[in-house]
Amino acid sequence: MGDFGDLIMAMWPWLLILALMYLLFIRPQQKREKEREQMLQSLEVGDRVVTIGGIYGTIRALSDKSLTVEVGENVSLKMTRDAVAGTEGGEDDGAQS
């Protein structure tokens, strides 16, 4: 029984480190990803968006997987929804952290 207790005592710091890693890194990343998915699903025609490439534009057409963004007079780009970093005037104004 003493060997088992020694094993637990030796593993305790590693378990603590794993728990801290989960709380500090994994859980917040999962929360950000969930918020991003919600933002991508809530996009509507007329929304001003910023792409991951830094292009600002207005959504003119939407489908399940893609969208068309007007970036200038008579200039539109078709891209996947995943290319949107955020909405202009949104919480993070499109900036990635």
PEPE-V271060 format. One record per run of one state. SS is the DSSP state (hx for helix, st for strand, lp for the rest). FROM is the first residue (numbers start at 1). LEN is the number of residues. Records with the same first field share a line. If there is no record, write none. Layout:
SS->FROM-LEN / FROM-LEN
This chain:
lp->1-1 / 42-6 / 52-4 / 63-3 / 73-2 / 88-10
hx->2-40 / 81-3
st->48-4 / 56-7 / 66-7 / 75-6 / 84-4
